[in-house]
Amino acid sequence: MVKSVLSLLLFLFLIASCNNDNEKVTIQGEISNLSSPYIISSYHNSDSIIIDTVFVDDKGKFSYIQHIDTSRIITFYFNDYKTSEIIFLEPGVNKIKVNGDAILPYLLEVMGGEINNNLTRFKKENETLLKQRSLLISKFDDESTEYLNSNNIISEKERIALLNSLNHELAQNVEDYILSNPEKISSVILINEFFKNNENPKTLERVLQYLKDDAADYPLTRRLKKHTDKLMLSAEGVQMPYFQLIDIKGKTLHPIDFKNKYLLISFLSASTGNSKEYLKILKDEYSLLNKDSIEFLSIFIDTDTFPINKPNIDSIPWKMVFENKSWSAEIVDTYNINSVPFNILINPEGEISTRDIPVNEIKNIINSQTDKPKS
């Protein structure tokens, strides 16, 4: 009898061990250009966010074990959160290899599972474009100067133009990929990466309509569709969303206060070093406009200090607001502001005319839309 019980327990233990092995996922690889001897891992588990420290050796090699019973998305953060990459864990896939450069996370090779393999394949097919894009948007430290060609320094205007060109070409390649692979989850991931923050929500709406089967019903797809509906509320051509703000003089501001005039809303940050220079350019642009037909409104948000470190505003002639709620402010969410500085032009009918106006183009864009340019 005792022997039978022991045999049964051993059998159950072996089954449990096998199940645990099936749920075990080993993520290992080698990452170069790490400024610290670890990688930060983050993922959701039920209602919690789990943060792990993944240690690496002096060659950047690491091994990290997870146990899953359903799909899981893990984010690896490198070099004190300066760069990151997403890794997809799928049931039945027990080993994932991650190799590449922490400075160029868009080019990390992640192999293991259909989603990771498809995304890596797309990266390889677009390696040149992705590398150029990554170099343009990255902030390089002393350890990454080897990626910069000192004989090929470009101006900020040239950098933005080149980045826009690369983004356009990559977006077209992503759209072609989605059209060829409408049922793949990797298509959803690429939509989220390249189209979620597109200033034209109709583009996001269009590419989402390409998806079929599992991809069309993927949880991220449903979130992106909700996000599209939200973007439509502050898109070009729609009535400006309502707001209620308190300016620096304690006056309450509403959209009706700017009725029958063009309104330029500038979202700024007081903590950035170039805020003073940016305000000077705004003042120069403002001085060249007809004040009978245009008003400015600047909204300062801040993430580094509280209360906000207010810049010198004594000479600024337009209305200003210091939003203490920072990125949690209602107007930031309502108007879909993801970065600063950011300019939005409202026409006299109260409609959003143009989003994301470059500061040095404000006068030209406004004068092209009004019949009263300043002489």
C-alpha positions as CSV (number, residue, x, y, z in Angstrom):
1,M,0.0,0.0,0.0
2,V,2.8,2.4,1.0
3,K,4.7,1.5,-2.2
4,S,1.6,2.3,-4.3
5,V,1.2,5.7,-2.7
6,L,4.8,6.5,-3.2
7,S,4.6,5.4,-6.8
8,L,1.6,7.6,-7.3
9,L,3.3,10.6,-5.7
10,L,6.4,10.1,-7.9
11,F,4.2,9.9,-11.0
12,L,2.4,13.1,-10.1
13,F,5.7,14.8,-9.4
14,L,7.1,13.8,-12.8
15,I,4.0,15.1,-14.5
16,A,4.2,18.4,-12.7
17,S,7.9,18.6,-13.6
18,C,7.1,18.1,-17.2
19,N,4.4,20.7,-17.1
20,N,6.8,23.2,-15.5
21,D,9.4,22.4,-18.2
22,N,6.8,23.1,-20.9
23,E,6.0,26.5,-19.2
24,K,9.7,27.4,-18.8
25,V,11.1,29.9,-21.2
26,T,14.9,30.7,-21.4
27,I,15.8,34.0,-22.9
28,Q,19.5,34.3,-23.5
29,G,21.9,36.2,-25.8
30,E,24.6,38.8,-26.0
31,I,24.1,42.6,-26.0
32,S,27.0,45.0,-26.9
33,N,27.4,48.6,-25.8
34,L,25.9,48.2,-22.4
35,S,26.9,51.0,-20.0
36,S,25.8,49.0,-17.0
37,P,26.2,45.2,-16.1
38,Y,22.5,44.6,-16.2
39,I,19.3,44.8,-18.2
40,I,16.0,45.8,-16.7
41,S,13.0,43.5,-17.5
42,S,9.4,44.7,-17.2
43,Y,6.1,42.8,-17.8
44,H,2.5,42.7,-16.6
45,N,1.3,39.9,-14.4
46,S,-2.4,40.1,-13.6
47,D,-2.8,43.6,-12.2
48,S,0.9,44.1,-11.3
49,I,3.9,45.3,-13.2
50,I,6.9,43.0,-12.4
51,I,10.4,44.5,-12.6
52,D,13.5,42.2,-12.8
53,T,17.2,42.9,-13.0
54,V,18.9,40.6,-15.6
55,F,22.7,40.6,-15.0
56,V,25.1,40.3,-17.8
57,D,28.8,39.3,-17.9
58,D,31.7,41.4,-19.1
59,K,30.9,40.3,-22.7
60,G,27.3,41.3,-22.5
61,K,26.0,37.7,-22.3
62,F,23.0,36.9,-20.2
63,S,20.4,34.2,-19.4
64,Y,16.9,34.9,-18.1
65,I,14.2,32.4,-17.2
66,Q,10.5,32.9,-17.2
67,H,7.6,30.6,-16.5
68,I,4.4,31.2,-18.5
69,D,1.0,29.6,-19.1
70,T,-0.1,32.1,-21.6
71,S,1.4,34.7,-24.0
72,R,3.5,37.4,-22.4
73,I,5.1,40.6,-23.6
74,I,8.4,41.6,-21.9
75,T,10.2,44.9,-22.3
76,F,14.0,44.9,-22.0
77,Y,15.5,48.3,-21.0
78,F,19.1,49.1,-21.7
79,N,21.6,51.7,-20.4
80,D,19.3,53.2,-17.7
81,Y,16.2,53.2,-19.8
82,K,17.7,55.1,-22.7
83,T,16.7,52.3,-25.2
84,S,14.4,49.3,-25.1
85,E,13.0,46.4,-27.0
86,I,10.0,44.2,-26.7
87,I,10.1,40.4,-26.6
88,F,7.2,38.1,-27.2
89,L,6.8,34.9,-25.2
90,E,4.5,32.3,-26.6
91,P,3.4,29.0,-25.0
92,G,5.4,26.1,-26.4
93,V,8.4,28.2,-27.3
94,N,11.0,27.3,-24.7
95,K,14.1,29.2,-25.9
96,I,14.5,32.7,-27.2
97,K,17.8,34.2,-28.5
98,V,18.4,38.0,-28.3
99,N,21.5,39.5,-29.9
100,G,22.5,43.0,-31.0
101,D,23.5,46.5,-29.9
102,A,21.9,48.3,-27.0
103,I,22.4,51.6,-28.9
104,L,20.5,50.3,-31.9
105,P,17.5,48.5,-30.3
106,Y,15.5,48.7,-33.5
107,L,18.0,46.2,-35.0
108,L,18.1,43.7,-32.2
109,E,17.7,40.1,-33.5
110,V,15.1,38.3,-31.4
111,M,14.6,34.6,-32.5
112,G,12.1,32.2,-31.0
113,G,8.4,32.1,-31.7
114,E,6.5,33.3,-34.8
115,I,6.1,36.9,-33.7
116,N,9.7,37.4,-32.8
117,N,10.9,35.7,-35.9
118,N,8.6,37.7,-38.3
119,L,9.6,41.0,-36.7
120,T,13.3,40.2,-36.9
121,R,12.9,39.2,-40.6
122,F,11.3,42.6,-41.2
123,K,14.2,44.3,-39.4
124,K,16.8,42.6,-41.6
125,E,14.9,43.5,-44.8
126,N,14.9,47.2,-43.7
127,E,18.2,47.2,-41.8
128,T,19.7,50.3,-43.6
129,L,16.6,52.5,-43.1
130,L,16.2,51.4,-39.5
131,K,19.8,52.1,-38.6
132,Q,19.7,55.5,-40.2
133,R,16.4,56.3,-38.3
134,S,17.8,55.0,-35.0
135,L,20.9,57.1,-35.3
136,L,18.9,60.3,-36.0
137,I,16.5,59.9,-33.1
138,S,19.1,58.7,-30.5
139,K,20.9,60.8,-28.1
140,F,24.4,59.6,-28.2
141,D,26.7,59.5,-25.2
142,D,30.5,59.3,-25.2
143,E,30.5,55.6,-25.7
144,S,28.6,55.8,-28.9
145,T,30.5,58.4,-30.8
146,E,31.8,55.8,-33.1
147,Y,28.4,55.9,-34.8
148,L,28.7,59.6,-35.6
149,N,30.6,60.7,-38.6
150,S,32.2,64.1,-37.7
151,N,32.7,64.9,-41.3
152,N,29.0,64.6,-42.0
153,I,27.4,66.9,-39.4
154,I,23.9,68.1,-40.5
155,S,21.8,71.0,-39.2
156,E,18.7,70.4,-37.1
157,K,16.5,71.3,-40.1
158,E,18.3,68.8,-42.3
159,R,18.0,66.2,-39.5
160,I,14.2,66.6,-39.3
161,A,13.8,66.5,-43.1
162,L,15.9,63.3,-43.3
163,L,14.0,61.7,-40.4
164,N,10.7,62.6,-42.1
165,S,11.9,61.0,-45.3
166,L,13.0,57.8,-43.6
167,N,9.8,57.6,-41.6
168,H,7.8,57.9,-44.8
169,E,9.7,55.2,-46.6
170,L,9.6,52.9,-43.6
171,A,5.8,53.5,-43.2
172,Q,5.3,52.5,-46.8
173,N,7.3,49.3,-46.3
174,V,5.3,48.5,-43.1
175,E,2.0,49.0,-45.0
176,D,3.2,46.7,-47.8
177,Y,4.1,44.1,-45.2
178,I,0.7,44.4,-43.6
179,L,-1.0,44.0,-46.9
180,S,1.0,40.8,-47.6
181,N,0.5,39.5,-44.0
182,P,-2.9,40.7,-42.8
183,E,-3.4,37.7,-40.5
184,K,-0.1,37.9,-38.6
185,I,0.3,39.4,-35.1
186,S,3.6,40.9,-36.3
187,S,1.5,43.2,-38.5
188,V,-0.3,44.5,-35.5
189,I,3.0,45.2,-33.7
190,L,4.4,47.1,-36.6
191,I,1.2,49.2,-36.8
192,N,1.6,50.1,-33.2
193,E,5.3,51.0,-33.7
194,F,4.9,53.1,-36.9
195,F,1.4,54.4,-37.1
196,K,0.1,54.8,-33.5
197,N,1.4,58.3,-33.1
198,N,0.8,59.4,-36.7
199,E,-0.6,62.9,-36.8
200,N,-3.2,61.7,-39.3
201,P,-5.5,59.2,-37.5
202,K,-7.1,58.3,-40.8
203,T,-3.8,56.6,-41.7
204,L,-4.0,54.4,-38.6
205,E,-7.7,53.7,-39.3
206,R,-6.8,52.6,-42.8
207,V,-4.0,50.2,-42.0
208,L,-6.1,48.6,-39.1
209,Q,-8.7,47.7,-41.7
210,Y,-6.2,45.5,-43.5
211,L,-6.0,43.1,-40.6
212,K,-7.7,39.7,-40.8
213,D,-8.4,36.6,-38.7
214,D,-6.3,36.4,-35.4
215,A,-4.6,39.7,-36.1
216,A,-8.0,41.5,-36.4
217,D,-9.1,40.2,-33.0
218,Y,-5.8,40.6,-31.2
219,P,-6.1,42.6,-27.9
220,L,-3.6,45.3,-29.1
221,T,-5.7,45.7,-32.3
222,R,-8.8,46.5,-30.1
223,R,-6.8,49.0,-28.1
224,L,-5.5,50.6,-31.3
225,K,-9.0,51.0,-32.6
226,K,-10.1,52.7,-29.4
227,H,-7.0,54.9,-29.7
228,T,-8.0,55.9,-33.2
229,D,-11.4,56.9,-32.0
230,K,-9.7,59.1,-29.4
231,L,-7.3,60.7,-32.0
232,M,-10.3,61.6,-34.2
233,L,-11.5,63.9,-31.4
234,S,-8.5,66.2,-31.9
235,A,-7.6,65.6,-35.5
236,E,-7.3,68.3,-38.2
237,G,-10.7,69.4,-39.4
238,V,-12.7,68.8,-36.2
239,Q,-14.0,71.3,-33.7
240,M,-11.5,72.1,-31.1
241,P,-12.1,70.1,-27.8
242,Y,-13.4,72.1,-24.9
243,F,-10.9,73.2,-22.2
244,Q,-10.9,75.2,-19.0
245,L,-7.6,76.6,-17.9
246,I,-6.3,79.2,-15.4
247,D,-3.7,81.6,-16.8
248,I,-0.8,83.2,-14.9
249,K,-3.0,86.1,-14.0
250,G,-5.7,83.9,-12.4
251,K,-8.1,84.3,-15.3
252,T,-10.2,81.3,-16.4
253,L,-9.8,80.6,-20.1
254,H,-12.3,78.7,-22.4
255,P,-12.3,78.2,-26.2
256,I,-15.1,80.9,-26.5
257,D,-12.5,83.5,-25.3
258,F,-10.7,83.1,-28.7
259,K,-13.8,83.1,-30.9
260,N,-13.5,84.5,-34.4
261,K,-9.7,84.5,-34.4
262,Y,-6.9,82.2,-35.3
263,L,-5.5,80.6,-32.1
264,L,-2.0,79.1,-31.9
265,I,-1.7,76.8,-28.9
266,S,1.9,76.0,-28.0
267,F,2.7,73.2,-25.6
268,L,6.1,73.8,-24.0
269,S,8.3,72.6,-21.1
270,A,9.9,74.9,-18.6
271,S,12.5,72.3,-17.7
272,T,14.2,71.9,-21.1
273,G,17.3,74.0,-21.8
274,N,16.0,75.4,-25.1
275,S,12.7,76.8,-23.7
276,K,14.1,80.3,-23.6
277,E,15.3,80.1,-27.2
278,Y,12.0,78.6,-28.3
279,L,10.0,81.5,-26.6
280,K,12.3,84.0,-28.4
281,I,11.4,82.4,-31.8
282,L,7.7,82.4,-30.9
283,K,8.0,86.1,-30.0
284,D,9.6,86.9,-33.3
285,E,6.9,85.0,-35.2
286,Y,4.2,86.8,-33.1
287,S,5.6,90.2,-33.9
288,L,5.2,89.6,-37.6
289,L,1.5,88.7,-37.4
290,N,-1.7,90.7,-37.5
291,K,-2.9,90.8,-33.9
292,D,-6.5,91.5,-35.0
293,S,-6.7,88.0,-36.5
294,I,-4.5,85.8,-34.3
295,E,-3.9,85.1,-30.7
296,F,-1.3,82.8,-29.0
297,L,-1.7,80.6,-26.0
298,S,1.3,78.9,-24.4
299,I,0.8,76.0,-22.0
300,F,3.8,74.9,-20.0
301,I,4.0,71.4,-18.7
302,D,6.9,69.9,-16.8
303,T,8.0,66.4,-15.6
304,D,11.2,67.1,-13.7
305,T,10.3,69.7,-11.1
306,F,7.3,70.7,-9.0
307,P,6.3,73.4,-8.7
308,I,7.2,74.3,-12.2
309,N,10.5,76.2,-12.6
310,K,8.8,79.1,-14.5
311,P,10.9,80.9,-17.1
312,N,11.2,84.7,-17.5
313,I,7.9,85.6,-19.1
314,D,7.7,89.4,-18.3
315,S,8.1,90.3,-22.0
316,I,5.7,87.8,-23.4
317,P,2.5,89.6,-24.7
318,W,0.1,86.6,-25.0
319,K,-1.8,84.4,-22.5
320,M,0.2,81.8,-20.7
321,V,-0.7,78.8,-18.5
322,F,1.5,76.7,-16.2
323,E,-0.1,73.3,-16.0
324,N,0.9,71.7,-12.6
325,K,-0.6,68.3,-13.5
326,S,2.1,68.0,-16.2
327,W,1.5,65.1,-18.6
328,S,-1.6,64.1,-16.6
329,A,-3.3,67.3,-17.4
330,E,-6.7,66.9,-19.1
331,I,-5.8,69.2,-22.0
332,V,-2.6,67.2,-22.8
333,D,-4.7,64.0,-23.1
334,T,-7.6,65.6,-24.9
335,Y,-5.4,67.2,-27.5
336,N,-3.2,64.1,-27.9
337,I,0.1,65.8,-27.0
338,N,3.0,63.2,-26.9
339,S,6.0,65.5,-27.0
340,V,7.0,69.2,-26.5
341,P,7.3,71.7,-28.1
342,F,4.1,71.1,-30.0
343,N,2.0,73.7,-31.9
344,I,-1.6,73.5,-32.9
345,L,-3.4,76.1,-35.1
346,I,-7.2,76.7,-34.6
347,N,-9.1,78.6,-37.3
348,P,-11.7,81.3,-36.6
349,E,-14.5,78.8,-36.9
350,G,-13.0,76.9,-33.9
351,E,-11.7,74.0,-36.0
352,I,-8.3,72.4,-35.7
353,S,-6.6,73.7,-38.8
354,T,-3.0,72.3,-38.5
355,R,-1.2,70.1,-36.0
356,D,2.5,70.0,-35.2
357,I,3.5,73.3,-36.9
358,P,7.3,73.9,-36.9
359,V,8.1,77.0,-34.9
360,N,9.9,78.7,-37.8
361,E,6.9,78.1,-40.1
362,I,4.2,79.6,-37.9
363,K,4.1,83.0,-39.7
364,N,4.0,81.4,-43.2
365,I,1.3,78.9,-42.3
366,I,-0.9,81.5,-40.5
367,N,-0.4,84.1,-43.2
368,S,-1.3,81.5,-45.9
369,Q,-4.7,81.0,-44.1
370,T,-5.6,84.5,-43.3
371,D,-6.5,87.4,-45.5
372,K,-4.8,89.9,-43.2
373,P,-1.1,89.4,-43.3
374,K,0.8,92.1,-41.6
375,S,2.3,94.6,-44.1
